[in-house]
Amino acid sequence: MNKEELRLILEEGEGYGIEFKESLTNLDKELVAFANSLGGRIFLGVADDGKIKGIQVSNRLKSQIQDI
């Protein structure tokens, strides 16, 4: 994904196949919802209004996501 594609996604906002999550809270429910549909993309570190909040990527975070 390039910067232009990301900009367009952030401008368009959440939808059927796009979900913004500021943290891992309820990530499991979003993954199940996408698994039971046609799939989609989850953007961690992005607020519901499309503003990038950021998230610290660490081995612990990666492990937490894998555990979910």
Phi and psi restraints in degrees (range 20) as a CNS / XPLOR table:
assign (resid 1 and name C) (resid 2 and name N)
       (resid 2 and name CA) (resid 2 and name C) 1.0 -101.2 20.0 2
assign (resid 2 and name N) (resid 2 and name CA)
       (resid 2 and name C) (resid 3 and name N) 1.0 175.7 20.0 2
assign (resid 2 and name C) (resid 3 and name N)
       (resid 3 and name CA) (resid 3 and name C) 1.0 -61.8 20.0 2
assign (resid 3 and name N) (resid 3 and name CA)
       (resid 3 and name C) (resid 4 and name N) 1.0 -37.7 20.0 2
assign (resid 3 and name C) (resid 4 and name N)
       (resid 4 and name CA) (resid 4 and name C) 1.0 -65.9 20.0 2
assign (resid 4 and name N) (resid 4 and name CA)
       (resid 4 and name C) (resid 5 and name N) 1.0 -43.4 20.0 2
assign (resid 4 and name C) (resid 5 and name N)
       (resid 5 and name CA) (resid 5 and name C) 1.0 -62.8 20.0 2
assign (resid 5 and name N) (resid 5 and name CA)
       (resid 5 and name C) (resid 6 and name N) 1.0 -43.2 20.0 2
assign (resid 5 and name C) (resid 6 and name N)
       (resid 6 and name CA) (resid 6 and name C) 1.0 -61.6 20.0 2
assign (resid 6 and name N) (resid 6 and name CA)
       (resid 6 and name C) (resid 7 and name N) 1.0 -43.8 20.0 2
assign (resid 6 and name C) (resid 7 and name N)
       (resid 7 and name CA) (resid 7 and name C) 1.0 -58.5 20.0 2
assign (resid 7 and name N) (resid 7 and name CA)
       (resid 7 and name C) (resid 8 and name N) 1.0 -43.8 20.0 2
assign (resid 7 and name C) (resid 8 and name N)
       (resid 8 and name CA) (resid 8 and name C) 1.0 -64.3 20.0 2
assign (resid 8 and name N) (resid 8 and name CA)
       (resid 8 and name C) (resid 9 and name N) 1.0 -41.2 20.0 2
assign (resid 8 and name C) (resid 9 and name N)
       (resid 9 and name CA) (resid 9 and name C) 1.0 -63.8 20.0 2
assign (resid 9 and name N) (resid 9 and name CA)
       (resid 9 and name C) (resid 10 and name N) 1.0 -44.4 20.0 2
assign (resid 9 and name C) (resid 10 and name N)
       (resid 10 and name CA) (resid 10 and name C) 1.0 -65.2 20.0 2
assign (resid 10 and name N) (resid 10 and name CA)
       (resid 10 and name C) (resid 11 and name N) 1.0 -37.6 20.0 2
assign (resid 10 and name C) (resid 11 and name N)
       (resid 11 and name CA) (resid 11 and name C) 1.0 -67.8 20.0 2
assign (resid 11 and name N) (resid 11 and name CA)
       (resid 11 and name C) (resid 12 and name N) 1.0 -40.9 20.0 2
assign (resid 11 and name C) (resid 12 and name N)
       (resid 12 and name CA) (resid 12 and name C) 1.0 -69.1 20.0 2
assign (resid 12 and name N) (resid 12 and name CA)
       (resid 12 and name C) (resid 13 and name N) 1.0 -36.5 20.0 2
assign (resid 12 and name C) (resid 13 and name N)
       (resid 13 and name CA) (resid 13 and name C) 1.0 88.1 20.0 2
assign (resid 13 and name N) (resid 13 and name CA)
       (resid 13 and name C) (resid 14 and name N) 1.0 -174.2 20.0 2
assign (resid 13 and name C) (resid 14 and name N)
       (resid 14 and name CA) (resid 14 and name C) 1.0 -68.5 20.0 2
assign (resid 14 and name N) (resid 14 and name CA)
       (resid 14 and name C) (resid 15 and name N) 1.0 152.2 20.0 2
assign (resid 14 and name C) (resid 15 and name N)
       (resid 15 and name CA) (resid 15 and name C) 1.0 -162.8 20.0 2
assign (resid 15 and name N) (resid 15 and name CA)
       (resid 15 and name C) (resid 16 and name N) 1.0 -159.4 20.0 2
assign (resid 15 and name C) (resid 16 and name N)
       (resid 16 and name CA) (resid 16 and name C) 1.0 -56.8 20.0 2
assign (resid 16 and name N) (resid 16 and name CA)
       (resid 16 and name C) (resid 17 and name N) 1.0 -38.8 20.0 2
assign (resid 16 and name C) (resid 17 and name N)
       (resid 17 and name CA) (resid 17 and name C) 1.0 -116.0 20.0 2
assign (resid 17 and name N) (resid 17 and name CA)
       (resid 17 and name C) (resid 18 and name N) 1.0 10.3 20.0 2
assign (resid 17 and name C) (resid 18 and name N)
       (resid 18 and name CA) (resid 18 and name C) 1.0 -130.1 20.0 2
assign (resid 18 and name N) (resid 18 and name CA)
       (resid 18 and name C) (resid 19 and name N) 1.0 130.2 20.0 2
assign (resid 18 and name C) (resid 19 and name N)
       (resid 19 and name CA) (resid 19 and name C) 1.0 -134.3 20.0 2
assign (resid 19 and name N) (resid 19 and name CA)
       (resid 19 and name C) (resid 20 and name N) 1.0 132.4 20.0 2
assign (resid 19 and name C) (resid 20 and name N)
       (resid 20 and name CA) (resid 20 and name C) 1.0 -101.8 20.0 2
assign (resid 20 and name N) (resid 20 and name CA)
       (resid 20 and name C) (resid 21 and name N) 1.0 134.4 20.0 2
assign (resid 20 and name C) (resid 21 and name N)
       (resid 21 and name CA) (resid 21 and name C) 1.0 -133.7 20.0 2
assign (resid 21 and name N) (resid 21 and name CA)
       (resid 21 and name C) (resid 22 and name N) 1.0 127.9 20.0 2
assign (resid 21 and name C) (resid 22 and name N)
       (resid 22 and name CA) (resid 22 and name C) 1.0 -77.9 20.0 2
assign (resid 22 and name N) (resid 22 and name CA)
       (resid 22 and name C) (resid 23 and name N) 1.0 -25.7 20.0 2
assign (resid 22 and name C) (resid 23 and name N)
       (resid 23 and name CA) (resid 23 and name C) 1.0 -147.6 20.0 2
assign (resid 23 and name N) (resid 23 and name CA)
       (resid 23 and name C) (resid 24 and name N) 1.0 -173.4 20.0 2
assign (resid 23 and name C) (resid 24 and name N)
       (resid 24 and name CA) (resid 24 and name C) 1.0 -81.5 20.0 2
assign (resid 24 and name N) (resid 24 and name CA)
       (resid 24 and name C) (resid 25 and name N) 1.0 -2.2 20.0 2
assign (resid 24 and name C) (resid 25 and name N)
       (resid 25 and name CA) (resid 25 and name C) 1.0 -57.2 20.0 2
assign (resid 25 and name N) (resid 25 and name CA)
       (resid 25 and name C) (resid 26 and name N) 1.0 125.8 20.0 2
assign (resid 25 and name C) (resid 26 and name N)
       (resid 26 and name CA) (resid 26 and name C) 1.0 61.7 20.0 2
assign (resid 26 and name N) (resid 26 and name CA)
       (resid 26 and name C) (resid 27 and name N) 1.0 20.1 20.0 2
assign (resid 26 and name C) (resid 27 and name N)
       (resid 27 and name CA) (resid 27 and name C) 1.0 -61.3 20.0 2
assign (resid 27 and name N) (resid 27 and name CA)
       (resid 27 and name C) (resid 28 and name N) 1.0 -36.2 20.0 2
assign (resid 27 and name C) (resid 28 and name N)
       (resid 28 and name CA) (resid 28 and name C) 1.0 -58.5 20.0 2
assign (resid 28 and name N) (resid 28 and name CA)
       (resid 28 and name C) (resid 29 and name N) 1.0 -40.7 20.0 2
assign (resid 28 and name C) (resid 29 and name N)
       (resid 29 and name CA) (resid 29 and name C) 1.0 -66.4 20.0 2
assign (resid 29 and name N) (resid 29 and name CA)
       (resid 29 and name C) (resid 30 and name N) 1.0 -37.8 20.0 2
assign (resid 29 and name C) (resid 30 and name N)
       (resid 30 and name CA) (resid 30 and name C) 1.0 -67.5 20.0 2
assign (resid 30 and name N) (resid 30 and name CA)
       (resid 30 and name C) (resid 31 and name N) 1.0 -40.8 20.0 2
assign (resid 30 and name C) (resid 31 and name N)
       (resid 31 and name CA) (resid 31 and name C) 1.0 -63.4 20.0 2
assign (resid 31 and name N) (resid 31 and name CA)
       (resid 31 and name C) (resid 32 and name N) 1.0 -42.8 20.0 2
assign (resid 31 and name C) (resid 32 and name N)
       (resid 32 and name CA) (resid 32 and name C) 1.0 -64.1 20.0 2
assign (resid 32 and name N) (resid 32 and name CA)
       (resid 32 and name C) (resid 33 and name N) 1.0 -42.7 20.0 2
assign (resid 32 and name C) (resid 33 and name N)
       (resid 33 and name CA) (resid 33 and name C) 1.0 -60.0 20.0 2
assign (resid 33 and name N) (resid 33 and name CA)
       (resid 33 and name C) (resid 34 and name N) 1.0 -44.4 20.0 2
assign (resid 33 and name C) (resid 34 and name N)
       (resid 34 and name CA) (resid 34 and name C) 1.0 -68.5 20.0 2
assign (resid 34 and name N) (resid 34 and name CA)
       (resid 34 and name C) (resid 35 and name N) 1.0 -36.3 20.0 2
assign (resid 34 and name C) (resid 35 and name N)
       (resid 35 and name CA) (resid 35 and name C) 1.0 -66.0 20.0 2
assign (resid 35 and name N) (resid 35 and name CA)
       (resid 35 and name C) (resid 36 and name N) 1.0 -30.3 20.0 2
assign (resid 35 and name C) (resid 36 and name N)
       (resid 36 and name CA) (resid 36 and name C) 1.0 -89.4 20.0 2
assign (resid 36 and name N) (resid 36 and name CA)
       (resid 36 and name C) (resid 37 and name N) 1.0 3.8 20.0 2
assign (resid 36 and name C) (resid 37 and name N)
       (resid 37 and name CA) (resid 37 and name C) 1.0 -125.1 20.0 2
assign (resid 37 and name N) (resid 37 and name CA)
       (resid 37 and name C) (resid 38 and name N) 1.0 -145.7 20.0 2
assign (resid 37 and name C) (resid 38 and name N)
       (resid 38 and name CA) (resid 38 and name C) 1.0 -91.5 20.0 2
assign (resid 38 and name N) (resid 38 and name CA)
       (resid 38 and name C) (resid 39 and name N) 1.0 11.8 20.0 2
assign (resid 38 and name C) (resid 39 and name N)
       (resid 39 and name CA) (resid 39 and name C) 1.0 90.5 20.0 2
assign (resid 39 and name N) (resid 39 and name CA)
       (resid 39 and name C) (resid 40 and name N) 1.0 -172.6 20.0 2
assign (resid 39 and name C) (resid 40 and name N)
       (resid 40 and name CA) (resid 40 and name C) 1.0 167.6 20.0 2
assign (resid 40 and name N) (resid 40 and name CA)
       (resid 40 and name C) (resid 41 and name N) 1.0 -167.1 20.0 2
assign (resid 40 and name C) (resid 41 and name N)
       (resid 41 and name CA) (resid 41 and name C) 1.0 -127.0 20.0 2
assign (resid 41 and name N) (resid 41 and name CA)
       (resid 41 and name C) (resid 42 and name N) 1.0 137.0 20.0 2
assign (resid 41 and name C) (resid 42 and name N)
       (resid 42 and name CA) (resid 42 and name C) 1.0 -114.9 20.0 2
assign (resid 42 and name N) (resid 42 and name CA)
       (resid 42 and name C) (resid 43 and name N) 1.0 124.9 20.0 2
assign (resid 42 and name C) (resid 43 and name N)
       (resid 43 and name CA) (resid 43 and name C) 1.0 -105.3 20.0 2
assign (resid 43 and name N) (resid 43 and name CA)
       (resid 43 and name C) (resid 44 and name N) 1.0 108.5 20.0 2
assign (resid 43 and name C) (resid 44 and name N)
       (resid 44 and name CA) (resid 44 and name C) 1.0 -80.4 20.0 2
assign (resid 44 and name N) (resid 44 and name CA)
       (resid 44 and name C) (resid 45 and name N) 1.0 143.3 20.0 2
assign (resid 44 and name C) (resid 45 and name N)
       (resid 45 and name CA) (resid 45 and name C) 1.0 85.0 20.0 2
assign (resid 45 and name N) (resid 45 and name CA)
       (resid 45 and name C) (resid 46 and name N) 1.0 16.2 20.0 2
assign (resid 45 and name C) (resid 46 and name N)
       (resid 46 and name CA) (resid 46 and name C) 1.0 -123.5 20.0 2
assign (resid 46 and name N) (resid 46 and name CA)
       (resid 46 and name C) (resid 47 and name N) 1.0 129.7 20.0 2
assign (resid 46 and name C) (resid 47 and name N)
       (resid 47 and name CA) (resid 47 and name C) 1.0 -74.3 20.0 2
assign (resid 47 and name N) (resid 47 and name CA)
       (resid 47 and name C) (resid 48 and name N) 1.0 163.3 20.0 2
assign (resid 47 and name C) (resid 48 and name N)
       (resid 48 and name CA) (resid 48 and name C) 1.0 -58.6 20.0 2
assign (resid 48 and name N) (resid 48 and name CA)
       (resid 48 and name C) (resid 49 and name N) 1.0 -26.7 20.0 2
assign (resid 48 and name C) (resid 49 and name N)
       (resid 49 and name CA) (resid 49 and name C) 1.0 -85.1 20.0 2
assign (resid 49 and name N) (resid 49 and name CA)
       (resid 49 and name C) (resid 50 and name N) 1.0 3.7 20.0 2
assign (resid 49 and name C) (resid 50 and name N)
       (resid 50 and name CA) (resid 50 and name C) 1.0 90.3 20.0 2
assign (resid 50 and name N) (resid 50 and name CA)
       (resid 50 and name C) (resid 51 and name N) 1.0 2.1 20.0 2
assign (resid 50 and name C) (resid 51 and name N)
       (resid 51 and name CA) (resid 51 and name C) 1.0 -81.0 20.0 2
assign (resid 51 and name N) (resid 51 and name CA)
       (resid 51 and name C) (resid 52 and name N) 1.0 133.5 20.0 2
assign (resid 51 and name C) (resid 52 and name N)
       (resid 52 and name CA) (resid 52 and name C) 1.0 -77.5 20.0 2
assign (resid 52 and name N) (resid 52 and name CA)
       (resid 52 and name C) (resid 53 and name N) 1.0 118.7 20.0 2
assign (resid 52 and name C) (resid 53 and name N)
       (resid 53 and name CA) (resid 53 and name C) 1.0 -97.1 20.0 2
assign (resid 53 and name N) (resid 53 and name CA)
       (resid 53 and name C) (resid 54 and name N) 1.0 -28.9 20.0 2
assign (resid 53 and name C) (resid 54 and name N)
       (resid 54 and name CA) (resid 54 and name C) 1.0 87.8 20.0 2
assign (resid 54 and name N) (resid 54 and name CA)
       (resid 54 and name C) (resid 55 and name N) 1.0 158.7 20.0 2
assign (resid 54 and name C) (resid 55 and name N)
       (resid 55 and name CA) (resid 55 and name C) 1.0 -153.0 20.0 2
assign (resid 55 and name N) (resid 55 and name CA)
       (resid 55 and name C) (resid 56 and name N) 1.0 138.3 20.0 2
assign (resid 55 and name C) (resid 56 and name N)
       (resid 56 and name CA) (resid 56 and name C) 1.0 -78.4 20.0 2
assign (resid 56 and name N) (resid 56 and name CA)
       (resid 56 and name C) (resid 57 and name N) 1.0 114.0 20.0 2
assign (resid 56 and name C) (resid 57 and name N)
       (resid 57 and name CA) (resid 57 and name C) 1.0 -83.7 20.0 2
assign (resid 57 and name N) (resid 57 and name CA)
       (resid 57 and name C) (resid 58 and name N) 1.0 121.7 20.0 2
assign (resid 57 and name C) (resid 58 and name N)
       (resid 58 and name CA) (resid 58 and name C) 1.0 -139.1 20.0 2
assign (resid 58 and name N) (resid 58 and name CA)
       (resid 58 and name C) (resid 59 and name N) 1.0 170.0 20.0 2
assign (resid 58 and name C) (resid 59 and name N)
       (resid 59 and name CA) (resid 59 and name C) 1.0 -62.1 20.0 2
assign (resid 59 and name N) (resid 59 and name CA)
       (resid 59 and name C) (resid 60 and name N) 1.0 -34.9 20.0 2
assign (resid 59 and name C) (resid 60 and name N)
       (resid 60 and name CA) (resid 60 and name C) 1.0 -63.6 20.0 2
assign (resid 60 and name N) (resid 60 and name CA)
       (resid 60 and name C) (resid 61 and name N) 1.0 -44.4 20.0 2
assign (resid 60 and name C) (resid 61 and name N)
       (resid 61 and name CA) (resid 61 and name C) 1.0 -61.3 20.0 2
assign (resid 61 and name N) (resid 61 and name CA)
       (resid 61 and name C) (resid 62 and name N) 1.0 -45.3 20.0 2
assign (resid 61 and name C) (resid 62 and name N)
       (resid 62 and name CA) (resid 62 and name C) 1.0 -60.3 20.0 2
assign (resid 62 and name N) (resid 62 and name CA)
       (resid 62 and name C) (resid 63 and name N) 1.0 -41.3 20.0 2
assign (resid 62 and name C) (resid 63 and name N)
       (resid 63 and name CA) (resid 63 and name C) 1.0 -64.4 20.0 2
assign (resid 63 and name N) (resid 63 and name CA)
       (resid 63 and name C) (resid 64 and name N) 1.0 -41.2 20.0 2
assign (resid 63 and name C) (resid 64 and name N)
       (resid 64 and name CA) (resid 64 and name C) 1.0 -61.6 20.0 2
assign (resid 64 and name N) (resid 64 and name CA)
       (resid 64 and name C) (resid 65 and name N) 1.0 -42.6 20.0 2
assign (resid 64 and name C) (resid 65 and name N)
       (resid 65 and name CA) (resid 65 and name C) 1.0 -65.4 20.0 2
assign (resid 65 and name N) (resid 65 and name CA)
       (resid 65 and name C) (resid 66 and name N) 1.0 -42.4 20.0 2
assign (resid 65 and name C) (resid 66 and name N)
       (resid 66 and name CA) (resid 66 and name C) 1.0 -63.5 20.0 2
assign (resid 66 and name N) (resid 66 and name CA)
       (resid 66 and name C) (resid 67 and name N) 1.0 -36.9 20.0 2
assign (resid 66 and name C) (resid 67 and name N)
       (resid 67 and name CA) (resid 67 and name C) 1.0 -65.7 20.0 2
assign (resid 67 and name N) (resid 67 and name CA)
       (resid 67 and name C) (resid 68 and name N) 1.0 -35.3 20.0 2
